[in-house]
């Protein structure tokens, strides 16, 4: 059915949606803030997809949901292990060590007849975000570390957005199509100048206005705008010839606080 579905999507008659761990949490009864019935229907559709052996992914929505959450736990553990291994300074790449059989056997507390393996994180992990209480306890248990969940972890990302900065960048190019001609490439069309400096100054002003407008539209105030020029020249017959200039303007500011 994929070809028929693709044609319907291309004609704008069908929209493709996906499931998320939040849908799985609704089906498992861990979360009840959105449409649980819609989440259940979505997982029932997805679980009908076939594996390479021709079997359905799962026989019921609950099993499908648990598969998704388990996969999320695994990927979160790998991300934390890679970050920790990068700090340790091993010769092998962190992404290779994190999935190594010895590492994974040690996390599972695996034992063989002659060797005892035990791996995990030796530091505490702080879980932030609204979903942290739902997912991170299992991550802590898997990595053998203490998982700290602050009382107001759910609003940490919102606080981060407020104390962070909004940054917008705009980039443009000046070329030289002929001797004594310098072309500024704008969204409204090309404009020619007789000097490289006037051309670059004009482009910088246009980009500055666009970047500042976009930053204000994104909620930034007290803007700070900077511009950089990457000018490329070539030596021809003992003189420098202008080839191209790429100008980048960056405008950033703190997010404004709503009244």
C-alpha positions as CSV (number, residue, x, y, z in Angstrom):
1,X,0.0,0.0,0.0
2,X,3.0,2.3,0.3
3,X,2.9,3.4,-3.4
4,X,-0.8,4.3,-3.3
5,X,-0.3,6.1,0.0
6,X,2.6,8.1,-1.4
7,X,0.5,9.3,-4.3
8,X,-2.3,10.4,-2.0
9,X,0.3,12.3,0.1
10,X,1.8,13.9,-3.0
11,X,-1.6,15.2,-4.0
12,X,-2.3,16.7,-0.6
13,X,-5.2,14.3,0.1
14,X,-3.5,12.5,3.0
15,X,-1.2,13.7,5.8
16,X,1.3,11.4,7.4
17,X,1.7,11.5,11.2
18,X,3.9,9.6,13.6
19,X,3.8,8.3,17.1
20,X,5.9,9.6,20.0
21,X,6.9,8.3,23.4
22,X,4.2,10.5,24.8
23,X,1.6,8.4,23.0
24,X,3.2,5.3,24.4
25,X,3.0,6.7,27.9
26,X,-0.7,7.5,27.5
27,X,-1.4,3.9,26.4
28,X,0.6,2.6,29.4
29,X,-1.4,4.9,31.8
30,X,1.6,6.9,32.9
31,X,0.3,10.2,31.4
32,X,-3.2,11.6,31.0
33,X,-2.8,15.1,29.6
34,X,-3.8,14.7,25.9
35,X,-6.1,12.4,23.9
36,X,-5.4,8.9,25.2
37,X,-7.9,7.4,22.7
38,X,-6.1,8.9,19.8
39,X,-2.8,7.6,21.1
40,X,-4.3,4.1,21.5
41,X,-5.5,4.1,17.9
42,X,-2.2,5.3,16.6
43,X,-0.3,2.5,18.3
44,X,-2.8,-0.1,17.1
45,X,-2.1,1.0,13.5
46,X,1.7,1.0,14.0
47,X,1.8,-2.4,15.7
48,X,0.3,-4.0,12.5
49,X,3.5,-3.2,10.5
50,X,5.5,-6.3,9.6
51,X,9.0,-7.2,10.6
52,X,11.4,-8.8,8.1
53,X,10.1,-12.2,9.2
54,X,6.5,-11.2,8.3
55,X,5.4,-10.9,11.9
56,X,3.4,-8.0,13.3
57,X,5.5,-5.7,15.5
58,X,3.2,-6.4,18.4
59,X,0.0,-8.1,19.2
60,X,-1.5,-5.4,21.4
61,X,-1.1,-1.7,21.9
62,X,0.3,-2.1,25.4
63,X,3.1,-4.2,24.1
64,X,3.8,-1.8,21.4
65,X,3.9,1.1,23.9
66,X,6.3,-0.8,26.1
67,X,8.6,-1.4,23.2
68,X,8.8,2.3,22.5
69,X,9.5,3.3,26.1
70,X,12.1,0.6,26.3
71,X,13.8,1.9,23.2
72,X,13.7,5.4,24.6
73,X,15.4,4.2,27.8
74,X,18.1,2.4,25.8
75,X,18.9,5.4,23.6
76,X,19.0,7.7,26.6
77,X,21.4,5.4,28.4
78,X,23.6,5.3,25.3
79,X,23.6,9.1,25.0
80,X,24.7,9.4,28.7
81,X,27.3,6.7,28.3
82,X,28.8,8.4,25.2
83,X,29.0,11.7,27.0
84,X,30.7,10.1,30.0
85,X,33.1,8.1,27.9
86,X,34.1,11.2,25.9
87,X,35.1,12.9,29.2
88,X,37.2,9.8,30.2
89,X,39.5,10.2,27.2
90,X,39.6,6.6,25.9
91,X,41.3,5.9,22.6
92,X,38.3,4.3,21.0
93,X,35.3,6.4,20.0
94,X,32.7,6.9,22.7
95,X,29.9,5.7,20.4
96,X,31.8,2.4,19.9
97,X,32.6,1.9,23.6
98,X,29.0,2.6,24.7
99,X,27.6,-0.3,22.6
100,X,30.5,-2.7,23.2
101,X,29.4,-6.1,24.4
102,X,31.4,-5.9,27.6
103,X,29.8,-2.5,28.5
104,X,26.3,-3.9,27.8
105,X,26.9,-7.1,29.6
106,X,28.2,-5.1,32.6
107,X,25.1,-2.9,32.7
108,X,23.0,-6.0,32.8
109,X,25.0,-7.4,35.7
110,X,26.0,-10.3,33.5
111,X,28.3,-13.0,34.9
112,X,30.2,-15.7,33.1
113,X,32.0,-18.7,34.6
114,X,35.3,-16.9,35.0
115,X,34.7,-13.2,34.7
116,X,32.5,-10.8,36.7
117,X,31.4,-7.7,34.8
118,X,29.9,-4.5,36.3
119,X,29.6,-1.2,34.4
120,X,27.5,2.0,34.8
121,X,27.8,5.7,35.6
122,X,29.7,6.7,38.7
123,X,28.0,10.1,39.0
124,X,24.4,11.3,39.7
125,X,22.2,12.3,36.8
126,X,19.7,15.2,37.0
127,X,16.6,14.7,35.0
128,X,14.9,17.8,33.6
129,X,11.8,18.3,31.5
130,X,8.1,17.5,31.9
131,X,8.7,13.9,30.9
132,X,11.7,13.2,33.2
133,X,9.6,11.6,36.0
134,X,8.1,9.2,33.4
135,X,11.3,8.0,31.7
136,X,14.4,8.7,33.8
137,X,13.9,6.4,36.8
138,X,14.3,3.4,34.4
139,X,17.5,5.1,33.0
140,X,19.0,5.4,36.5
141,X,18.2,1.8,37.2
142,X,19.8,0.7,34.0
143,X,23.0,2.7,34.5
144,X,23.2,1.9,38.2
145,X,23.3,5.6,39.2
146,X,21.2,7.9,41.3
147,X,18.6,9.8,39.3
148,X,17.8,13.2,40.8
149,X,14.4,14.6,39.8
150,X,13.9,18.2,41.1
151,X,10.5,19.2,42.3
152,X,10.1,21.7,39.4
153,X,11.9,19.7,36.7
154,X,8.9,20.1,34.4
155,X,9.5,23.8,33.9
156,X,13.3,23.7,33.6
157,X,13.2,23.9,29.8
158,X,10.8,26.9,30.0
159,X,13.2,28.6,32.4
160,X,16.1,27.8,30.0
161,X,14.3,29.4,27.2
162,X,13.8,32.6,29.2
163,X,17.4,32.9,30.4
164,X,18.8,32.0,27.0
165,X,19.1,34.1,23.9
166,X,17.3,34.3,20.6
167,X,19.7,34.3,17.7
168,X,19.0,34.9,14.0
169,X,21.5,34.7,11.2
170,X,21.3,35.9,7.6
171,X,23.9,35.3,4.9
172,X,24.4,36.9,1.5
173,X,26.9,37.0,-1.3
174,X,28.7,39.6,-3.5
175,X,30.3,38.4,-6.7
176,X,32.1,40.1,-9.5
177,X,30.7,39.1,-12.9
178,X,33.1,41.5,-14.8
179,X,35.7,44.1,-14.4
180,X,34.5,46.9,-12.3
181,X,31.2,45.3,-11.6
182,X,30.1,43.9,-8.2
183,X,26.8,42.1,-7.9
184,X,24.8,41.9,-4.7
185,X,22.5,38.8,-4.6
186,X,19.3,39.7,-2.8
187,X,15.9,38.0,-2.4
188,X,14.4,40.7,-4.6
189,X,17.0,40.2,-7.3
190,X,20.6,41.1,-8.1
191,X,21.9,44.7,-7.8
192,X,25.1,45.9,-9.4
193,X,27.7,48.4,-8.0
194,X,30.9,49.9,-9.3
195,X,32.9,49.2,-6.1
196,X,33.3,46.2,-3.8
197,X,33.0,48.2,-0.6
198,X,29.7,49.9,-1.5
199,X,28.3,46.5,-2.6
200,X,29.3,44.8,0.7
201,X,28.0,47.7,2.8
202,X,24.7,47.6,1.0
203,X,24.4,43.9,1.5
204,X,25.4,44.1,5.1
205,X,22.6,46.7,5.7
206,X,20.0,44.6,4.1
207,X,21.1,41.5,6.0
208,X,21.2,43.5,9.2
209,X,17.6,44.6,8.8
210,X,16.4,41.1,7.9
211,X,18.2,39.5,10.9
212,X,16.9,42.1,13.4
213,X,13.4,41.8,12.0
214,X,13.5,38.1,12.4
215,X,14.9,38.3,15.9
216,X,12.2,40.7,17.0
217,X,9.5,38.5,15.5
218,X,10.9,35.6,17.5
219,X,10.6,37.6,20.7
220,X,14.0,39.0,21.2
221,X,14.7,42.4,22.8
222,X,17.8,44.5,23.4
223,X,19.4,43.2,20.2
224,X,23.1,42.9,19.6
225,X,24.0,42.6,15.9
226,X,27.4,41.6,14.5
227,X,28.6,41.1,10.9
228,X,31.5,39.1,9.5
229,X,32.9,39.2,6.0
230,X,34.6,36.3,4.2
231,X,36.3,38.0,1.3
232,X,38.0,35.8,-1.4
233,X,40.6,37.3,-3.7
234,X,43.0,36.0,-6.3
235,X,46.4,37.3,-7.4
236,X,46.4,38.1,-11.2
237,X,49.3,39.8,-12.8
238,X,50.7,41.2,-9.6
239,X,47.4,42.6,-8.4
240,X,44.6,41.3,-6.3
241,X,41.3,40.6,-8.0
242,X,38.0,40.4,-6.1
243,X,36.3,37.1,-6.5
244,X,33.5,36.8,-3.9
245,X,32.5,38.0,-0.5
246,X,30.2,36.1,1.8
247,X,28.7,38.3,4.6
248,X,27.0,36.8,7.6
249,X,25.0,39.0,10.0
250,X,23.9,37.6,13.4
251,X,21.4,39.4,15.6
252,X,20.7,38.1,19.1
253,X,18.9,39.3,22.2
254,X,17.1,38.1,25.4
255,X,13.6,36.9,25.0
256,X,11.1,39.5,26.1
257,X,8.9,38.7,29.1
258,X,5.2,38.7,28.4
259,X,3.0,41.2,30.4
